[in-house]
Amino acid sequence: MARLRLFAAIREAAGTTVAEVPGATVGEVIHAAIERFGPTFADQVPVCRVWVNGEPADDAHAVVDTDEVALLPPVSGG
């Protein structure tokens, strides 16, 4: 299982910062996370950037058990 790291609003929607999530691709990991964390989490996913091991990735990107998938929502400040 890949390690899913969550930040800001999507972390709040999931209620955790880290989760072990099954999947062979980024898309599968995200789908499994949506099933686990529910609709509020799902609403946040489309606006997030996805990174695997510190590099940008898309849904087709393959992942293995030692990979870290990070979901980063947009951040505003002032």
MIMAR-262474 format. One record per atom (N, C-alpha, C): residue number from 1; residue in three letters; atom name; x negated, y, z negated. Coordinates in steps of 0.02 Angstrom, whole numbers. Each point is the difference from the previous one (the first is absolute). Example, Ala and Ser with C-alpha at 12.3 -4.5 7.8 and 13.67 -1.06 7.14 Angstrom:
<pts>
PT seq type atom      X      Y      Z
PT   1  ALA    N   -660   -284   -390
PT   1  ALA   CA     45     59      0
PT   1  ALA    C    -45     60      0
PT   2  SER    N     18     53     36
PT   2  SER   CA    -42     59     -3
PT   2  SER    C     39     55    -37
</pts>
This chain:
<pts>
PT seq type atom      X      Y      Z
PT   1  MET    N    -42    -59      0
PT   1  MET   CA     42     59      0
PT   1  MET    C    -44     62      0
PT   2  ALA    N     21     48     39
PT   2  ALA   CA    -36     64      3
PT   2  ALA    C     19     41    -62
PT   3  ARG    N    -45     43    -20
PT   3  ARG   CA     13     47    -54
PT   3  ARG    C     30     63     30
PT   4  LEU    N     60     18    -21
PT   4  LEU   CA     34     60     24
PT   4  LEU    C     -9     55    -52
PT   5  ARG    N    -30     56     21
PT   5  ARG   CA    -10     58    -44
PT   5  ARG    C     50     54     21
PT   6  LEU    N     33     29    -49
PT   6  LEU   CA     52     49     13
PT   6  LEU    C    -16     65    -35
PT   7  PHE    N     17     55     33
PT   7  PHE   CA    -17     66    -26
PT   7  PHE    C     61     46      1
PT   8  ALA    N      1     49    -44
PT   8  ALA   CA     49     55     -3
PT   8  ALA    C     72    -27      0
PT   9  ALA    N     42     26     45
PT   9  ALA   CA     71    -16     -1
PT   9  ALA    C     14    -74     12
PT  10  ILE    N    -38    -32     42
PT  10  ILE   CA     14    -71     13
PT  10  ILE    C    -20    -43    -60
PT  11  ARG    N    -49     22    -38
PT  11  ARG   CA    -17    -33    -62
PT  11  ARG    C     58      5    -49
PT  12  GLU    N     29     59     -4
PT  12  GLU   CA     58     10    -45
PT  12  GLU    C     59    -43     22
PT  13  ALA    N     11     -5     65
PT  13  ALA   CA     56    -41     25
PT  13  ALA    C    -10    -74    -16
PT  14  ALA    N    -62    -23      1
PT  14  ALA   CA    -15    -70    -15
PT  14  ALA    C     -5    -13    -74
PT  15  GLY    N    -17     51    -39
PT  15  GLY   CA    -10     -9    -71
PT  15  GLY    C    -67    -32    -18
PT  16  THR    N    -47      1     47
PT  16  THR   CA    -66    -28    -13
PT  16  THR    C    -51     32     47
PT  17  THR    N    -63     -4    -18
PT  17  THR   CA    -53     26     43
PT  17  THR    C    -31    -54     43
PT  18  VAL    N      3    -63    -23
PT  18  VAL   CA    -32    -55     35
PT  18  VAL    C     45    -61     -3
PT  19  ALA    N      3    -37     57
PT  19  ALA   CA     37    -63      2
PT  19  ALA    C    -35    -48     47
PT  20  GLU    N      2    -63    -16
PT  20  GLU   CA    -24    -52     46
PT  20  GLU    C     59    -19     44
PT  21  VAL    N     -9      7     66
PT  21  VAL   CA     56    -10     46
PT  21  VAL    C    -22    -47     56
PT  22  PRO    N     41    -50     17
PT  22  PRO   CA    -18    -46     54
PT  22  PRO    C      8     31     69
PT  23  GLY    N    -38    -25     47
PT  23  GLY   CA      6     21     69
PT  23  GLY    C    -65     -8     38
PT  24  ALA    N      5    -16     64
PT  24  ALA   CA    -59     -9     42
PT  24  ALA    C    -16     64     39
PT  25  THR    N     47     47      2
PT  25  THR   CA    -10     64     33
PT  25  THR    C     24     56    -46
PT  26  VAL    N    -19     61     16
PT  26  VAL   CA     24     57    -38
PT  26  VAL    C     76      2      1
PT  27  GLY    N     29    -12     58
PT  27  GLY   CA     73      1      6
PT  27  GLY    C     34    -51    -46
PT  28  GLU    N    -29    -60     -4
PT  28  GLU   CA     28    -51    -44
PT  28  GLU    C     -7     19    -74
PT  29  VAL    N    -56     29    -17
PT  29  VAL   CA    -11     22    -69
PT  29  VAL    C     52     54    -18
PT  30  ILE    N      9     48     44
PT  30  ILE   CA     48     54    -13
PT  30  ILE    C     71    -28     -4
PT  31  HIS    N     17    -46     45
PT  31  HIS   CA     67    -30     -1
PT  31  HIS    C     12    -37    -67
PT  32  ALA    N    -49    -37    -22
PT  32  ALA   CA      6    -36    -64
PT  32  ALA    C      7     50    -58
PT  33  ALA    N    -36     55      3
PT  33  ALA   CA      5     51    -52
PT  33  ALA    C     69     32      0
PT  34  ILE    N     28     13     58
PT  34  ILE   CA     67     28      5
PT  34  ILE    C     51    -48    -32
PT  35  GLU    N     -7    -64     15
PT  35  GLU   CA     45    -50    -30
PT  35  GLU    C     -7      0    -76
PT  36  ARG    N    -61      7    -25
PT  36  ARG   CA    -12     -2    -72
PT  36  ARG    C     24     64    -35
PT  37  PHE    N    -14     58     29
PT  37  PHE   CA     11     63    -35
PT  37  PHE    C     66     36     19
PT  38  GLY    N     33    -20     53
PT  38  GLY   CA     67     24     14
PT  38  GLY    C      6     62     45
PT  39  PRO    N     62     26      5
PT  39  PRO   CA     15     53     48
PT  39  PRO    C    -34     67    -13
PT  40  THR    N     -9     20    -62
PT  40  THR   CA    -34     63    -13
PT  40  THR    C    -72     -3     25
PT  41  PHE    N    -32    -56    -12
PT  41  PHE   CA    -68    -11     26
PT  41  PHE    C      1      1     77
PT  42  ALA    N     48    -35     30
PT  42  ALA   CA      5     -4     73
PT  42  ALA    C      8     69     31
PT  43  ASP    N     37     44    -33
PT  43  ASP   CA     10     68     26
PT  43  ASP    C    -65     39      4
PT  44  GLN    N    -49    -16    -43
PT  44  GLN   CA    -64     35     -2
PT  44  GLN    C    -49    -25     53
PT  45  VAL    N      6    -63     19
PT  45  VAL   CA    -50    -31     44
PT  45  VAL    C    -10     36     66
PT  46  PRO    N     52     21     36
PT  46  PRO   CA    -11     31     66
PT  46  PRO    C    -44     63      0
PT  47  VAL    N     -4     35    -56
PT  47  VAL   CA    -40     62     -1
PT  47  VAL    C    -71    -12    -25
PT  48  CYS    N    -15    -61    -20
PT  48  CYS   CA    -66    -15    -28
PT  48  CYS    C    -52    -16     54
PT  49  ARG    N    -61     17    -16
PT  49  ARG   CA    -57    -23     39
PT  49  ARG    C    -23    -66    -31
PT  50  VAL    N    -25    -44     43
PT  50  VAL   CA    -22    -66    -23
PT  50  VAL    C    -74     -7     12
PT  51  TRP    N    -35    -23    -51
PT  51  TRP   CA    -72    -10      4
PT  51  TRP    C    -15    -71    -24
PT  52  VAL    N    -48    -32     32
PT  52  VAL   CA    -24    -66    -23
PT  52  VAL    C    -75      7    -14
PT  53  ASN    N    -17    -13    -61
PT  53  ASN   CA    -71      6    -22
PT  53  ASN    C    -30     67     19
PT  54  GLY    N     39     53     -8
PT  54  GLY   CA    -25     67     11
PT  54  GLY    C      0     24     72
PT  55  GLU    N     30    -39     45
PT  55  GLU   CA      3     18     71
PT  55  GLU    C     73      2     22
PT  56  PRO    N     19     48     44
PT  56  PRO   CA     69      2     25
PT  56  PRO    C     18    -66     34
PT  57  ALA    N     63    -21     -7
PT  57  ALA   CA     22    -63     30
PT  57  ALA    C     73      7     21
PT  58  ASP    N     20    -45     46
PT  58  ASP   CA     70     -2     22
PT  58  ASP    C     30    -67    -21
PT  59  ASP    N     64    -10     16
PT  59  ASP   CA     36    -60    -22
PT  59  ASP    C    -31    -66     25
PT  60  ALA    N    -33      2     57
PT  60  ALA   CA    -28    -61     30
PT  60  ALA    C    -68    -19    -30
PT  61  HIS    N    -28     43    -40
PT  61  HIS   CA    -67    -12    -28
PT  61  HIS    C      2    -62    -45
PT  62  ALA    N    -44    -48     14
PT  62  ALA   CA     -3    -61    -40
PT  62  ALA    C    -30     13    -68
PT  63  VAL    N     26    -34    -51
PT  63  VAL   CA    -27      7    -68
PT  63  VAL    C    -12    -70    -29
PT  64  VAL    N    -49     -3    -45
PT  64  VAL   CA    -15    -61    -36
PT  64  VAL    C      6     14    -75
PT  65  ASP    N     -6    -52    -40
PT  65  ASP   CA     11      6    -72
PT  65  ASP    C    -44     52    -34
PT  66  THR    N    -58     13     26
PT  66  THR   CA    -46     47    -33
PT  66  THR    C     11     73     23
PT  67  ASP    N     47     12     46
PT  67  ASP   CA     11     67     26
PT  67  ASP    C     44     42    -47
PT  68  GLU    N    -12     65      3
PT  68  GLU   CA     40     48    -37
PT  68  GLU    C     38     43     49
PT  69  VAL    N     66     -3     -3
PT  69  VAL   CA     44     40     43
PT  69  VAL    C     26     58    -43
PT  70  ALA    N     -9     61     24
PT  70  ALA   CA     21     59    -38
PT  70  ALA    C     55     37     38
PT  71  LEU    N     52     19    -35
PT  71  LEU   CA     53     42     28
PT  71  LEU    C     -6     69    -31
PT  72  LEU    N    -10     50     43
PT  72  LEU   CA    -11     68    -22
PT  72  LEU    C     53     46     29
PT  73  PRO    N     48     23    -41
PT  73  PRO   CA     49     47     25
PT  73  PRO    C    -30     69      9
PT  74  PRO    N     33     43     38
PT  74  PRO   CA    -25     69      6
PT  74  PRO    C      0     34    -67
PT  75  VAL    N    -48     43    -10
PT  75  VAL   CA     -6     36    -63
PT  75  VAL    C      3     75     15
PT  76  SER    N     37     34    -41
PT  76  SER   CA      3     74      9
PT  76  SER    C    -27     32    -63
PT  77  GLY    N    -20     60      7
PT  77  GLY   CA    -27     36    -58
PT  77  GLY    C     -2     74     15
PT  78  GLY    N    -23     36    -45
PT  78  GLY   CA     -2     71     14
PT  78  GLY    C    -43     38    -48
</pts>
